[in-house]
Amino acid sequence: MIIGSKIYRFDEVDSTNEYAKSLIGKAPEGTIVLADRQTAGKGRFGRSWYSPEGGIWMSVILRPPQMSLMSIIAGIAICETLSCYGVLPVIKWPNDILLNKKKIAGTLVEIVDDALILGIGINLNIRSFPEELKDIASSVFLETKKHFGEKMIYQTLCRELDYFYMLLKNNQVSHILTKWRNYTTMLGRDVIVVLPDNKMLTGRVLEISNEGALIILLPTGKVERILAGECQLKLVK
Ligand code: BTN
């Protein structure tokens, strides 16, 4: 297995992604940084990520042949892992993992030189969230009322990540996308996409490309290919 070729485990770090960055050039591919809690966990778009004890906070150093599919692979691996234990989440493009419409996991990909840091956060056994997150975030424990051992979930996740990473290395992209389609709620749905420059687009999701881009049909009839952004499902009137 490449994933977990070397493991750095901490009770506490600022951010496993930041620690992993400091290892680039010194650590082999597949090196994992794992922590019980983070004091400065990072989310996408410069947001902070609530990371107390009870979650899975980890980062992996990778050198994938195709960087853009990594967050999709991580999302699939998280869903496959939880599915092994009877928990059935869905993926909201590009990287939100939802259970009962609340976010229970996310991934943060950072590219440094020729390496990629894949950060994964799973709100596994977290019992409560700060007031400002309560409406949007939750944990597997809060949604299922079941406690799943962190070590067990972490080990399954490494296995699943390794499996899908090998598919990517062997250029079996169609198999990855088929899996992704099983977990997404977005195909054929009307969505609002907020682009990194805060521009908003509305359209219908047609497909996800082999590079992980969301392909949407705009009301004008134009087809747009979106590589990064945040997506909301449009409410049906
Ligand atoms: C997001 O959905 O905004 C991404 C969240 C990613 C959180 C994980 S927790 C482990 C790793 N270290 C970090 O600082 N962030 C990622």
Residues whose N, C-alpha, C, O or C-beta is under 5 A from the ligand:
A	BS01	BTN	S15 T16 N17 A40 G41 K42 G43 R44 W49 W57 M58 G106 T107 L108 G119 I120 G121
